[in-house]
C-alpha cells in the first residue's frame, strides 16, 4: 500500500461523499479531519433538521454510515483494489437529541484488522470490516452505530472468443 497524500485523499473523498453520493451534498457535510486516527465529518443543523428543531435521526444514521464507509473505501483505493463497498448490517443507538451542528466520527481499525480485510478480499473476492462510527454534539456522544461494511471485488472481464 502506498503512503497517502492526505490533502489529495481528502479532496477525493469529499468529492465522492458530496457529488457521487448526492445525499452527502444535501446534508452539507464537510471533512474536517482525515488523518492516521480517523475521519471527522461536520454537518449543520439546518440541512438535517426535523419537525422538532433537532437533527433528524435518519440524518444521524446517514452521517455515521458515510463516515464508516469512508475508511474501507480509502483502504481499497490506497491498496489499488477495485471493489464495491456496501453496508451489510448495522445497529444504531440514539443516546440524546442534537439541537445544533454535529459531527460524525469514525476511527481506523487496528493494523492487523486492515491487513486481514485486504487479505480476505484477495483470497475470497469478498471481505468485511466492523466499524463503530459515532455522532458527537457539544462534546458528547449522541448516537452510536455498530456496522459491518462488505467489499466485493470486481471480477475482471475476459474476452469471449
C-alpha positions in Angstrom: 0.0 0.0 0.0 1.4 3.4 -0.9 1.7 6.3 1.6 -1.4 8.5 1.2 -1.3 12.2 0.3 -3.8 13.3 2.8 -4.7 16.5 1.1 -5.4 14.8 -2.2 -7.2 12.0 -0.5 -9.4 14.4 1.5 -10.4 16.2 -1.7 -11.1 13.0 -3.5 -13.2 11.7 -0.6 -15.1 14.9 -0.1 -16.0 14.9 -3.8 -17.1 11.3 -3.5 -19.2 12.0 -0.4 -20.9 15.1 -1.7 -21.1 14.7 -5.5 -21.1 10.9 -6.2 -23.3 10.4 -3.2 -25.8 13.3 -3.5 -27.2 12.8 -0.1 -23.9 13.9 1.4 -24.1 17.1 -0.6 -27.7 17.7 0.5 -26.6 17.1 4.1 -23.9 19.8 3.6 -21.2 17.5 5.1 -17.6 18.6 5.2 -14.5 16.6 6.1 -12.8 18.4 9.0 -10.3 15.7 9.9 -8.7 12.9 8.0 -5.5 11.5 9.5 -4.0 8.4 11.0 -6.5 8.5 13.8 -9.6 8.5 11.5 -12.2 10.7 9.9 -14.4 13.5 11.2 -17.3 15.0 9.2 -19.0 18.2 10.3 -22.7 18.8 9.5 -25.0 21.8 10.1 -28.4 21.5 11.9 -30.3 23.5 9.2 -29.8 20.9 6.4 -30.5 18.0 8.7 -33.4 19.3 10.9 -36.6 17.6 11.8 -40.0 18.9 12.8 -38.9 19.2 16.5 -36.0 21.5 15.7 -33.4 18.8 16.3 -31.3 16.6 14.0 -33.4 14.1 12.1 -32.5 10.5 13.3 -32.1 9.4 9.6 -29.5 12.2 9.1 -27.5 11.0 12.1 -27.6 7.4 10.8 -26.7 8.5 7.3 -23.8 10.6 8.5 -22.4 7.7 10.6 -22.8 5.2 7.7 -20.9 7.6 5.4 -18.2 8.2 8.0 -17.7 4.5 8.4 -18.0 3.7 4.7 -15.2 6.3 4.0 -12.5 4.3 5.8 -12.6 1.0 4.0 -13.2 3.0 0.7 -9.9 4.7 1.3 -8.2 1.5 2.2 -9.4 -0.1 -1.1 -8.2 3.0 -3.0 -4.8 3.0 -1.3 -4.3 -0.7 -1.9 -5.3 -0.4 -5.6 -8.2 -2.8 -5.1 -11.3 -2.5 -7.3 -14.3 -3.5 -5.2 -17.9 -2.5 -4.5 -18.4 -1.4 -0.9 -21.7 -1.6 0.9 -23.0 -1.6 4.4 -24.0 -5.2 5.2 -25.7 -4.6 8.5 -25.9 -2.0 11.3 -27.4 -1.3 14.6 -27.9 2.2 15.9 -28.4 3.6 19.4 -29.7 7.1 19.8 -28.4 8.5 23.2 -29.6 12.1 23.2 -31.2 14.7 20.9 -29.0 17.0 18.9 -30.1 20.7 18.6 -27.2 22.2 16.8 -24.3 21.4 14.4 -22.9 17.9 14.9 -20.0 15.6 13.8 -19.8 12.0 12.6 -16.6 10.4 13.7 -15.0 7.1 12.8 -11.6 5.7 13.9 -9.4 3.5 11.9 -9.4 -0.2 12.9 -6.2 -1.8 14.1 -3.5 -2.5 11.5 -4.0 -6.3 11.8 -7.7 -5.9 11.0 -6.8 -3.8 8.0 -4.4 -6.4 6.7 -6.9 -9.2 7.3 -9.6 -7.2 5.4 -7.4 -6.9 2.4 -6.1 -10.5 2.6 -9.7 -11.9 2.7 -10.6 -9.7 -0.3 -7.6 -11.1 -2.3 -8.2 -14.7 -1.3 -12.0 -14.9 -1.4 -13.1 -12.0 -3.6 -15.1 -10.6 -0.7 -14.4 -9.3 2.8 -15.9 -7.3 5.6 -14.9 -4.9 8.3 -16.7 -3.9 11.5 -16.6 -0.2 12.5 -18.3 1.9 15.1 -18.9 5.5 14.0 -20.4 8.0 16.4 -22.3 11.2 16.4 -20.7 13.9 18.6 -22.6 17.1 19.6 -21.4 19.6 22.2 -18.5 17.3 23.0 -20.8 14.3 23.9 -21.7 11.1 22.1 -25.3 11.5 20.8 -25.5 8.3 18.8 -23.5 5.1 18.1 -23.6 2.8 15.1 -22.2 -0.8 15.1 -21.8 -1.5 11.4 -20.3 -4.2 9.1 -19.1 -2.9 5.7 -18.8 -5.5 3.0 -16.4 -5.4 0.0 -17.0 -7.4 -3.2 -14.0 -7.5 -5.6 -14.7 -6.6 -9.2 -14.4 -9.6 -11.5 -12.1 -8.9 -14.4 -13.9 -9.3 -17.6 -12.3 -11.6 -20.2 -12.7 -11.5 -23.9 -15.1 -14.1 -25.3 -13.6 -15.6 -28.3 
